[in-house]
Amino acid sequence: MTTGDDAEHGMQSTDNEAPRCYGMQVRMTSRSLSRLYSKAMAPHGIEITEFSLLATFSRKPTVNLTQLAETLDLERTTLVRNAKRLAQKGLIAPCTRTGSGKNYIITTAGKKKLNAALPSWQMVQDRIAAELAATGGTNIAQLLNNLRNIEKPD
């Protein structure tokens, strides 16, 4: 049953479903997409978070973790933990320090891993794009970007 107030605020419920808020919907969607990407990355021995970081490291000659955490809106401790995992796998390596924070570069093994995993990532991207196109949600990237910026003051 949906009340007028619930529907107005994006919350709906049916006899078989508890009310859900936008926050819950976003979290559920995020987990679902993360599982989809993780399945695609599993044969390559990396998680989607590691793939994303490798892609970031491949686009820049050196990456400062403090700056990267700010850019990606990640907790620095989470980023450091993921970077350590990549370094232990030999996919990135620490390099000369400049300023605050550690700098890393992608290794040859990291580039190979990224290139091997790229087609699997692209398949997931294509699957999501097709689903969005079929449901008229082709502007989802812009909408998500807008929502990410909602907490920032004008």
TINU-601581 format. One record per residue (C-alpha): z, x, y; residue in three letters; residue number from 1. Coordinates in Angstrom, 3 decimals. Layout:
BEGIN
c3/c1/c2/r/k
Z/X/Y/ALA/NUM .
...
***
This chain:
BEGIN
c3/c1/c2/r/k
0.000/0.000/0.000/MET/1 .
-0.901/1.343/3.443/THR/2 .
0.885/0.264/6.572/THR/3 .
-0.806/0.236/9.946/GLY/4 .
1.308/3.195/11.047/ASP/5 .
0.488/5.158/7.865/ASP/6 .
-3.258/4.630/8.223/ALA/7 .
-3.136/5.526/11.905/GLU/8 .
-1.491/8.853/11.075/HIS/9 .
-3.785/9.729/8.174/GLY/10 .
-1.333/8.773/5.465/MET/11 .
-2.468/6.452/2.741/GLN/12 .
-0.979/5.340/-0.498/SER/13 .
-2.067/3.237/-3.395/THR/14 .
-0.095/1.858/-6.293/ASP/15 .
-0.909/5.047/-8.234/ASN/16 .
-0.496/7.580/-5.455/GLU/17 .
2.350/8.618/-3.187/ALA/18 .
1.686/8.884/0.555/PRO/19 .
0.122/12.188/1.554/ARG/20 .
0.074/13.884/4.907/CYS/21 .
-2.621/16.184/6.308/TYR/22 .
-0.412/19.185/5.578/GLY/23 .
-0.092/18.229/1.921/MET/24 .
-3.831/17.562/1.630/GLN/25 .
-4.640/20.966/3.129/VAL/26 .
-2.189/22.746/0.821/ARG/27 .
-3.531/20.925/-2.257/MET/28 .
-7.112/21.744/-1.264/THR/29 .
-6.187/25.363/-0.598/SER/30 .
-4.609/25.722/-4.044/ARG/31 .
-7.595/24.067/-5.713/SER/32 .
-10.099/26.334/-3.982/LEU/33 .
-7.931/29.379/-4.664/SER/34 .
-7.977/28.529/-8.380/ARG/35 .
-11.773/28.142/-8.280/LEU/36 .
-12.218/31.540/-6.623/TYR/37 .
-9.615/33.160/-8.901/SER/38 .
-11.512/32.001/-11.999/LYS/39 .
-14.669/33.552/-10.555/ALA/40 .
-12.882/36.829/-9.800/MET/41 .
-11.015/37.061/-13.137/ALA/42 .
-13.850/38.798/-15.025/PRO/43 .
-13.811/41.480/-12.325/HIS/44 .
-10.067/42.087/-12.635/GLY/45 .
-9.217/41.098/-9.064/ILE/46 .
-7.777/38.103/-7.238/GLU/47 .
-9.603/36.326/-4.435/ILE/48 .
-7.128/37.809/-1.947/THR/49 .
-8.064/41.294/-3.153/GLU/50 .
-11.772/40.464/-2.963/PHE/51 .
-11.366/39.243/0.621/SER/52 .
-9.498/42.383/1.596/LEU/53 .
-12.115/44.610/-0.050/LEU/54 .
-14.811/42.765/1.891/ALA/55 .
-12.863/43.382/5.104/THR/56 .
-12.362/47.065/4.269/PHE/57 .
-16.071/47.443/3.508/SER/58 .
-17.069/46.227/6.983/ARG/59 .
-14.963/48.775/8.873/LYS/60 .
-14.727/52.540/8.494/PRO/61 .
-10.930/52.419/8.647/THR/62 .
-8.572/49.459/8.632/VAL/63 .
-5.144/49.421/10.246/ASN/64 .
-2.850/47.062/8.315/LEU/65 .
-0.830/45.993/11.349/THR/66 .
-3.959/44.997/13.263/GLN/67 .
-5.489/43.395/10.181/LEU/68 .
-2.378/41.270/9.591/ALA/69 .
-2.671/39.953/13.146/GLU/70 .
-6.412/39.322/12.818/THR/71 .
-6.076/37.473/9.499/LEU/72 .
-2.874/35.694/10.561/ASP/73 .
-1.034/37.077/7.525/LEU/74 .
2.530/38.234/7.168/GLU/75 .
2.401/42.013/7.385/ARG/76 .
4.622/42.385/4.311/THR/77 .
2.188/40.274/2.260/THR/78 .
-0.736/42.373/3.442/LEU/79 .
1.102/45.632/2.695/VAL/80 .
1.912/44.404/-0.828/ARG/81 .
-1.757/43.493/-1.444/ASN/82 .
-2.957/46.805/0.004/ALA/83 .
-0.577/48.709/-2.285/LYS/84 .
-2.039/46.863/-5.281/ARG/85 .
-5.578/47.773/-4.202/LEU/86 .
-4.524/51.392/-3.659/ALA/87 .
-2.876/51.532/-7.115/GLN/88 .
-6.165/50.321/-8.599/LYS/89 .
-7.992/53.069/-6.679/GLY/90 .
-10.020/50.539/-4.659/LEU/91 .
-8.724/51.639/-1.247/ILE/92 .
-7.085/54.860/-0.096/ALA/93 .
-4.800/55.776/2.792/PRO/94 .
-6.441/57.841/5.486/CYS/95 .
-5.449/59.514/8.736/THR/96 .
-2.846/57.667/10.726/ARG/97 .
-3.545/56.753/14.307/THR/98 .
-1.059/54.713/16.274/GLY/99 .
1.301/52.420/14.426/SER/100 .
0.814/51.299/10.862/GLY/101 .
-1.120/52.726/7.950/LYS/102 .
-4.883/53.028/7.914/ASN/103 .
-6.966/52.610/4.773/TYR/104 .
-10.572/53.071/3.715/ILE/105 .
-12.453/51.523/0.844/ILE/106 .
-13.180/53.947/-2.006/THR/107 .
-16.380/54.299/-4.015/THR/108 .
-14.662/52.394/-6.832/ALA/109 .
-13.716/49.693/-4.315/GLY/110 .
-17.317/49.366/-3.149/LYS/111 .
-18.505/49.100/-6.758/LYS/112 .
-15.873/46.451/-7.538/LYS/113 .
-16.826/44.477/-4.432/LEU/114 .
-20.551/44.650/-5.221/ASN/115 .
-19.944/43.589/-8.822/ALA/116 .
-17.800/40.616/-7.760/ALA/117 .
-20.041/39.505/-4.885/LEU/118 .
-22.416/37.353/-7.006/PRO/119 .
-19.432/35.496/-8.517/SER/120 .
-18.018/34.870/-5.054/TRP/121 .
-21.429/33.684/-3.868/GLN/122 .
-21.655/31.197/-6.737/MET/123 .
-18.381/29.619/-5.637/VAL/124 .
-19.530/29.606/-2.011/GLN/125 .
-22.757/27.869/-3.044/ASP/126 .
-20.874/25.321/-5.160/ARG/127 .
-18.573/24.458/-2.264/ILE/128 .
-21.499/24.295/0.187/ALA/129 .
-23.368/21.926/-2.134/ALA/130 .
-20.329/19.673/-2.490/GLU/131 .
-19.823/19.617/1.267/LEU/132 .
-23.502/18.859/1.894/ALA/133 .
-23.403/16.020/-0.635/ALA/134 .
-20.423/14.456/1.122/THR/135 .
-21.521/15.095/4.697/GLY/136 .
-18.883/17.759/5.334/GLY/137 .
-21.177/20.564/6.451/THR/138 .
-19.138/21.296/9.594/ASN/139 .
-15.958/21.999/7.631/ILE/140 .
-15.761/25.675/8.683/ALA/141 .
-15.719/24.689/12.358/GLN/142 .
-13.196/21.922/11.713/LEU/143 .
-10.887/24.308/9.843/LEU/144 .
-11.177/26.864/12.641/ASN/145 .
-10.267/24.169/15.165/ASN/146 .
-7.228/23.187/13.100/LEU/147 .
-6.105/26.824/12.781/ARG/148 .
-6.025/26.996/16.574/ASN/149 .
-4.096/23.725/17.014/ILE/150 .
-0.737/25.503/17.219/GLU/151 .
-1.864/27.811/20.023/LYS/152 .
-0.948/26.669/23.527/PRO/153 .
-3.798/25.696/25.844/ASP/154 .
***
